[in-house]
Amino acid sequence: MADVLIIGAGGVGQVVTHKCAQVPEVFSRIVLASRTEEKCKRIAAQIDRPTGPIETAQVDAENVPQLVELIERVKPDLVINVALPYQDLPIMDACLETGVDYLDTANYEPKDEAKFSYSWQWDYHQRFADAGLMALLGSGFDPGVTNVFTAHALKHHFSSIEELDIIDCNAGDHGQPFATNFNPEINIREVTAKGRYFEDGQWVETEPLSVSREFDFPEGIGPRKIYLMYHEELESLARHIPGIKRARFWMTFSDNYLKHLEVLQNVGMTRIDPVRFQGVDIVPLQFLKALLPDPGSLGPLTKGKTCIGCVITGTRRAGSKADGRSSGKGGGGGNGEEPSRYYVYNICDHEAAYREVQSQAISYTTGVPAMIGAMMMLTGAWRGAGVFNMEQFDPDPFMAALNRHGLPWTETFF
């Protein structure tokens, strides 16, 4: 059994805390910390844990001395970072100083620039390796599960992967005129950034949301328009999956969401540079965040499902089958090495997620993999010294844990 320190008390932090509490044989002590401790206390009060209450603490995740003091006081075996992406490096610095393993769900980006890149965190590899510590990056769903899905496909079904399309659909409806399902500042920065995909060894850039097509989603969701975006797992998968020729990321948006976003952009409300207003510098996007509904308030309102998965084209292994390892429908076996198209995905229901952990499916699909990644590290199923991405480890124990802990997956050839 192990002690964990969870930093971040938003929707994802709430899910991670609930899910860790459900596995007392691994997580013996859970401490939840945030800039606002009252948020941590509200989450702790939701959980009746026979092995002991959830402990809470206050910390500024951008303040390394504060983080070091908290880690030294708690003495965790692992720090689970579900704070904001621009807080990744201070938390990694604190883990290095205190000799504690690290896990996060999203890669670092500077506070004053909408730039997503693993380069800053990969630069920590030698320092973590020299200290005998492990850092696991991107243990959410996308990034995270999508990386593991790709590694699973390569291990069990393909001798080579040529094309990868990661497709993320939120078919839920919260009934609000305009809202984001996770932190508005991070969500809008991500959506308004230029698109980017990997092809033939190079990165190709596109204007924001300028490339789209239709995709027919399974299990009753049906056809939806998907838009090409840049997402951080493309960077690590292009680096770690040998021979991949093209990797793209797609996401669905409603017409209503896009129209609101267009207007907000046109009037400058999505800017991340300071604007002088009545003698005070304000960042328009941070002000907009204060006006929009708190994503945590959307949980009891949201109905519908998410569908996130990978469509993979490549050379199929002889005898490959998509049956016994899936939790749903599977395709037949192959009789020899042949070009094939394959789909592996998860469906998550917003209302079911809320009933279990009082959060909607967007937070659930990120928080469950964070708990599973922590479990992989703490049980020794995944170990190493240095900084790692999810696809660098054996996918099998993680895939099995997804089925056990609330994110069952389905795979099929088509």
C-alpha positions as CSV (number, residue, x, y, z in Angstrom):
1,M,0.0,0.0,0.0
2,A,1.1,3.6,-0.7
3,D,0.5,7.2,0.2
4,V,-0.4,9.7,-2.5
5,L,-0.5,13.4,-2.7
6,I,-3.1,14.8,-5.3
7,I,-2.5,18.4,-6.3
8,G,-5.6,20.0,-7.9
9,A,-9.2,20.1,-6.7
10,G,-11.1,20.7,-9.9
11,G,-13.3,18.2,-11.6
12,V,-10.5,15.9,-12.5
13,G,-9.0,16.1,-9.0
14,Q,-12.4,15.1,-7.6
15,V,-12.6,12.0,-9.8
16,V,-9.0,11.0,-9.0
17,T,-9.7,11.3,-5.3
18,H,-12.9,9.2,-5.6
19,K,-11.2,6.5,-7.7
20,C,-8.1,6.2,-5.5
21,A,-10.4,5.8,-2.5
22,Q,-12.1,2.9,-4.3
23,V,-8.8,1.0,-4.4
24,P,-7.6,0.9,-0.7
25,E,-5.4,-2.1,-1.4
26,V,-3.1,0.3,-3.4
27,F,-3.9,3.8,-2.0
28,S,-3.6,3.5,1.8
29,R,-3.5,7.3,2.5
30,I,-4.8,10.1,0.2
31,V,-4.0,13.8,0.7
32,L,-5.7,16.3,-1.6
33,A,-4.2,19.8,-1.9
34,S,-5.1,22.9,-3.8
35,R,-4.7,26.7,-3.6
36,T,-8.2,26.8,-2.1
37,E,-8.4,24.1,0.7
38,E,-12.1,24.5,1.0
39,K,-12.5,22.9,-2.4
40,C,-10.5,19.9,-1.1
41,K,-12.7,19.7,2.0
42,R,-15.8,19.6,-0.1
43,I,-14.5,16.7,-2.1
44,A,-13.3,14.9,1.0
45,A,-16.7,15.2,2.5
46,Q,-18.2,13.3,-0.5
47,I,-16.2,10.1,0.3
48,D,-16.9,7.7,3.1
49,R,-13.7,5.7,3.4
50,P,-13.5,2.9,6.0
51,T,-9.7,3.0,5.9
52,G,-9.6,6.7,7.0
53,P,-10.7,10.1,5.8
54,I,-9.2,12.0,2.9
55,E,-6.8,14.5,4.2
56,T,-6.6,18.0,2.8
57,A,-4.0,20.8,2.5
58,Q,-3.4,24.2,1.0
59,V,-0.7,24.9,-1.5
60,D,0.2,27.2,-4.3
61,A,1.2,24.9,-7.1
62,E,3.4,27.5,-8.7
63,N,5.4,28.0,-5.5
64,V,8.3,25.4,-5.3
65,P,9.2,26.1,-1.7
66,Q,5.5,25.7,-0.6
67,L,5.3,22.4,-2.6
68,V,8.5,21.1,-1.1
69,E,7.3,21.9,2.4
70,L,4.0,20.1,1.7
71,I,5.7,17.0,0.2
72,E,8.2,16.8,3.0
73,R,5.3,16.9,5.5
74,V,3.1,14.4,3.7
75,K,6.0,12.1,2.6
76,P,4.0,10.6,-0.3
77,D,5.2,7.7,-2.5
78,L,3.8,9.6,-5.5
79,V,2.6,13.1,-6.4
80,I,-0.4,13.1,-8.8
81,N,-0.5,16.4,-10.6
82,V,-4.0,17.4,-11.8
83,A,-3.4,21.1,-11.5
84,L,-3.1,23.5,-14.5
85,P,-0.6,22.7,-17.3
86,Y,1.6,25.7,-16.6
87,Q,2.2,24.3,-13.1
88,D,3.8,21.1,-14.2
89,L,7.4,22.3,-14.0
90,P,7.2,23.7,-10.5
91,I,5.7,20.4,-9.3
92,M,8.3,18.4,-11.1
93,D,11.0,20.6,-9.5
94,A,9.5,20.0,-6.1
95,C,9.4,16.2,-6.7
96,L,13.1,16.2,-7.7
97,E,14.0,18.2,-4.6
98,T,12.1,15.8,-2.3
99,G,12.9,12.5,-4.1
100,V,9.3,11.6,-5.0
101,D,7.8,10.1,-8.2
102,Y,5.6,12.3,-10.4
103,L,2.5,11.8,-12.6
104,D,0.4,14.3,-14.6
105,T,-2.4,14.3,-17.2
106,A,-1.4,17.1,-19.5
107,N,1.8,18.5,-20.8
108,Y,3.4,21.8,-19.8
109,E,2.6,25.0,-21.5
110,P,3.8,28.5,-20.6
111,K,1.3,30.7,-18.8
112,D,1.7,33.5,-21.3
113,E,1.9,31.5,-24.6
114,A,-0.6,29.0,-26.0
115,K,2.1,26.5,-26.9
116,F,1.8,22.8,-26.2
117,S,5.1,20.8,-26.1
118,Y,6.6,17.9,-24.3
119,S,10.1,19.4,-24.8
120,W,10.2,21.2,-21.5
121,Q,9.3,18.0,-19.6
122,W,11.4,15.7,-21.7
123,D,14.4,17.9,-20.7
124,Y,13.9,16.6,-17.1
125,H,14.6,13.0,-18.2
126,Q,18.2,12.8,-17.1
127,R,17.6,14.6,-13.8
128,F,14.8,12.1,-12.9
129,A,17.0,9.2,-14.1
130,D,20.0,10.3,-12.1
131,A,17.8,10.6,-9.0
132,G,16.3,7.2,-9.6
133,L,12.8,8.7,-9.9
134,M,10.0,8.1,-12.4
135,A,7.8,10.8,-14.0
136,L,4.8,9.6,-16.1
137,L,3.4,12.2,-18.4
138,G,-0.1,12.5,-19.8
139,S,-2.0,9.8,-17.9
140,G,-5.4,11.1,-18.8
141,F,-7.6,9.9,-21.7
142,D,-6.2,12.0,-24.6
143,P,-3.4,12.1,-23.9
144,G,-3.1,8.9,-22.0
145,V,-5.6,6.1,-22.9
146,T,-5.2,7.0,-26.6
147,N,-1.5,6.4,-26.3
148,V,-2.1,3.1,-24.6
149,F,-4.7,2.2,-27.2
150,T,-2.1,2.8,-29.9
151,A,0.5,0.7,-28.1
152,H,-2.0,-2.1,-27.6
153,A,-2.8,-2.1,-31.3
154,L,0.8,-2.3,-32.2
155,K,1.5,-5.1,-29.7
156,H,-1.4,-7.3,-30.6
157,H,-2.7,-6.4,-34.1
158,F,-0.2,-4.6,-36.3
159,S,3.3,-5.3,-37.5
160,S,3.4,-1.6,-38.5
161,I,1.1,1.4,-38.0
162,E,0.9,3.8,-41.0
163,E,-1.9,6.2,-40.1
164,L,-3.4,7.1,-36.7
165,D,-6.5,9.3,-36.2
166,I,-7.4,10.1,-32.6
167,I,-11.1,11.1,-32.5
168,D,-12.7,12.7,-29.5
169,C,-16.5,13.2,-29.4
170,N,-18.4,14.8,-26.6
171,A,-22.1,14.1,-27.5
172,G,-23.3,15.5,-24.2
173,D,-25.6,18.4,-23.7
174,H,-25.5,20.6,-20.5
175,G,-28.2,23.0,-21.7
176,Q,-26.1,26.2,-21.1
177,P,-25.8,28.8,-23.9
178,F,-22.0,28.5,-23.8
179,A,-19.8,26.6,-21.4
180,T,-16.6,24.5,-21.4
181,N,-16.5,21.0,-19.9
182,F,-13.1,21.6,-18.3
183,N,-11.1,24.7,-17.3
184,P,-12.3,27.4,-19.7
185,E,-8.8,29.1,-19.9
186,I,-7.1,25.8,-21.0
187,N,-10.0,24.7,-23.2
188,I,-10.2,27.9,-25.2
189,R,-6.5,28.3,-25.5
190,E,-6.4,24.7,-27.0
191,V,-9.3,25.2,-29.4
192,T,-8.2,28.6,-30.8
193,A,-4.6,27.4,-31.4
194,K,-3.5,26.5,-34.9
195,G,-4.0,22.9,-36.0
196,R,-1.0,20.7,-36.5
197,Y,-0.5,17.1,-37.6
198,F,2.4,14.8,-38.4
199,E,2.9,13.5,-41.9
200,D,6.0,11.9,-43.6
201,G,8.4,12.9,-40.9
202,Q,7.2,16.6,-40.8
203,W,4.7,18.7,-38.9
204,V,2.0,20.4,-41.0
205,E,0.3,23.5,-39.6
206,T,-3.3,24.5,-40.4
207,E,-5.5,27.5,-39.4
208,P,-7.6,26.9,-36.3
209,L,-10.5,24.5,-37.0
210,S,-10.1,25.0,-40.8
211,V,-10.0,21.3,-41.6
212,S,-13.1,19.2,-40.9
213,R,-15.0,16.1,-42.0
214,E,-17.8,13.8,-40.9
215,F,-17.4,10.7,-38.8
216,D,-20.1,8.2,-37.9
217,F,-19.7,7.4,-34.2
218,P,-20.8,4.0,-32.7
219,E,-23.5,3.0,-30.2
220,G,-26.2,5.4,-31.2
221,I,-24.2,8.6,-31.3
222,G,-24.2,8.7,-35.1
223,P,-22.6,11.1,-37.6
224,R,-20.9,14.2,-36.3
225,K,-18.6,16.8,-37.7
226,I,-15.0,16.5,-36.5
227,Y,-12.3,19.2,-36.6
228,L,-8.6,18.8,-36.9
229,M,-6.6,20.2,-34.0
230,Y,-3.2,19.8,-32.4
231,H,-3.0,17.6,-29.3
232,E,0.1,16.8,-27.3
233,E,-0.1,13.0,-27.7
234,L,0.7,13.4,-31.4
235,E,4.2,14.6,-30.4
236,S,5.0,11.6,-28.2
237,L,3.4,9.0,-30.5
238,A,5.3,10.4,-33.6
239,R,8.4,10.0,-31.5
240,H,7.8,6.5,-30.0
241,I,5.7,4.6,-32.6
242,P,8.2,3.4,-35.2
243,G,7.4,4.0,-38.8
244,I,4.2,5.9,-38.4
245,K,3.5,8.0,-41.5
246,R,0.6,10.2,-40.4
247,A,-0.9,11.1,-37.0
248,R,-3.8,13.4,-36.5
249,F,-6.2,14.5,-33.8
250,W,-9.9,15.4,-34.3
251,M,-12.6,16.7,-32.0
252,T,-16.3,17.4,-32.3
253,F,-17.9,20.8,-31.6
254,S,-21.4,22.0,-31.8
255,D,-22.3,24.8,-34.1
256,N,-23.5,26.7,-31.1
257,Y,-20.1,26.4,-29.4
258,L,-18.2,27.5,-32.5
259,K,-20.5,30.5,-33.1
260,H,-20.0,31.7,-29.5
261,L,-16.2,31.1,-29.8
262,E,-16.1,33.1,-33.0
263,V,-17.8,36.1,-31.5
264,L,-15.6,36.0,-28.4
265,Q,-12.5,35.9,-30.6
266,N,-13.7,38.7,-32.7
267,V,-14.1,41.0,-29.7
268,G,-10.8,40.0,-28.2
269,M,-12.1,38.0,-25.2
270,T,-9.9,35.0,-25.9
271,R,-6.6,37.0,-25.8
272,I,-4.1,35.8,-23.2
273,D,-2.0,39.0,-23.2
274,P,-2.8,41.7,-20.5
275,V,-5.1,44.6,-21.4
276,R,-5.1,47.8,-19.4
277,F,-8.6,48.5,-18.0
278,Q,-9.4,51.3,-15.5
279,G,-5.9,51.4,-14.3
280,V,-5.6,47.6,-13.9
281,D,-4.0,45.0,-16.1
282,I,-6.4,42.1,-16.9
283,V,-6.1,39.1,-19.1
284,P,-9.3,38.9,-21.2
285,L,-9.4,35.1,-21.2
286,Q,-9.0,35.0,-17.4
287,F,-11.9,37.5,-17.1
288,L,-14.0,35.4,-19.4
289,K,-13.3,32.4,-17.3
290,A,-14.8,34.2,-14.3
291,L,-18.0,34.9,-16.2
292,L,-18.5,31.4,-17.6
293,P,-20.2,28.5,-15.7
294,D,-17.8,26.6,-13.5
295,P,-17.3,23.2,-15.3
296,G,-17.9,21.6,-11.9
297,S,-21.5,22.9,-12.0
298,L,-22.2,21.1,-15.2
299,G,-22.1,17.6,-13.7
300,P,-25.8,17.4,-12.7
301,L,-26.9,19.1,-15.9
302,T,-25.1,17.1,-18.5
303,K,-26.8,14.2,-20.4
304,G,-25.4,12.1,-23.2
305,K,-22.1,10.3,-23.9
306,T,-18.5,10.7,-24.9
307,C,-16.7,8.6,-27.4
308,I,-13.0,8.7,-27.6
309,G,-10.8,6.4,-29.6
310,C,-8.2,5.6,-32.2
311,V,-8.7,4.7,-35.9
312,I,-5.6,3.0,-37.0
313,T,-4.5,1.9,-40.5
314,G,-1.5,-0.4,-41.0
315,T,-0.3,-3.9,-41.7
316,R,-2.2,-6.4,-39.7
317,R,-0.4,-9.3,-38.1
318,A,-1.3,-12.8,-39.2
319,G,-3.9,-14.3,-36.9
320,S,-4.7,-11.0,-35.2
321,K,-8.2,-10.9,-33.6
322,A,-10.2,-8.2,-32.0
323,D,-12.3,-10.3,-29.7
324,G,-11.2,-11.8,-26.4
325,R,-9.5,-8.7,-25.0
326,S,-12.3,-6.3,-25.7
327,S,-15.3,-5.6,-23.5
328,G,-17.6,-5.2,-26.4
329,K,-17.9,-6.1,-30.1
330,G,-14.9,-7.5,-31.9
331,G,-14.0,-8.3,-35.5
332,G,-12.7,-11.5,-37.0
333,G,-9.1,-12.7,-37.3
334,G,-6.7,-12.1,-40.2
335,N,-5.3,-14.9,-42.2
336,G,-2.1,-13.1,-43.1
337,E,-0.2,-9.8,-43.2
338,E,-2.6,-7.5,-44.9
339,P,-3.6,-3.8,-44.9
340,S,-6.3,-3.2,-42.3
341,R,-8.3,-0.5,-40.6
342,Y,-9.0,-0.8,-36.9
343,Y,-11.0,1.1,-34.3
344,V,-10.6,1.0,-30.5
345,Y,-12.7,3.3,-28.4
346,N,-14.5,3.9,-25.1
347,I,-18.1,5.2,-24.5
348,C,-18.7,7.0,-21.3
349,D,-22.1,8.2,-20.1
350,H,-22.3,11.6,-18.4
351,E,-25.1,10.7,-16.0
352,A,-23.5,7.4,-15.0
353,A,-20.3,9.2,-14.2
354,Y,-22.1,11.8,-12.1
355,R,-23.9,9.1,-10.1
356,E,-20.6,7.5,-9.3
357,V,-18.3,10.4,-8.5
358,Q,-20.4,13.6,-8.8
359,S,-18.6,14.8,-12.0
360,Q,-19.4,14.6,-15.7
361,A,-17.7,12.3,-18.2
362,I,-15.1,14.8,-19.3
363,S,-13.6,14.8,-15.8
364,Y,-14.3,11.1,-15.4
365,T,-12.4,10.0,-18.5
366,T,-9.3,12.0,-17.4
367,G,-9.5,11.1,-13.7
368,V,-9.9,7.4,-14.0
369,P,-6.7,6.9,-16.2
370,A,-4.8,9.2,-13.7
371,M,-5.7,6.8,-10.9
372,I,-4.8,3.7,-13.1
373,G,-1.4,5.3,-14.1
374,A,-0.7,5.8,-10.5
375,M,-1.6,2.3,-9.7
376,M,0.7,1.0,-12.5
377,M,3.6,2.9,-10.9
378,L,2.9,2.0,-7.3
379,T,2.4,-1.7,-7.9
380,G,5.5,-2.0,-10.1
381,A,3.6,-2.9,-13.3
382,W,5.2,0.1,-14.9
383,R,8.6,1.2,-13.6
384,G,11.6,3.1,-14.9
385,A,14.0,5.9,-14.0
386,G,13.4,9.1,-16.0
387,V,10.5,10.8,-17.8
388,F,8.2,8.6,-19.8
389,N,5.0,8.7,-21.9
390,M,2.3,6.2,-21.7
391,E,3.0,4.3,-24.9
392,Q,6.5,3.4,-23.7
393,F,5.1,0.7,-21.3
394,D,3.3,-2.6,-21.7
395,P,-0.3,-1.7,-22.5
396,D,-1.8,-5.0,-21.2
397,P,-2.2,-4.2,-17.5
398,F,-3.5,-0.8,-18.2
399,M,-6.0,-2.0,-20.7
400,A,-7.3,-4.6,-18.2
401,A,-7.6,-2.0,-15.5
402,L,-9.7,0.2,-17.7
403,N,-12.3,-2.5,-17.9
404,R,-12.3,-3.0,-14.1
405,H,-12.4,0.7,-13.1
406,G,-15.1,2.2,-15.3
407,L,-13.8,2.8,-18.8
408,P,-14.5,-0.4,-20.8
409,W,-13.2,-0.4,-24.3
410,T,-14.3,-2.0,-27.6
411,E,-12.1,-2.9,-30.6
412,T,-13.1,-3.9,-34.1
413,F,-11.6,-4.1,-37.6
414,F,-13.7,-2.5,-40.4
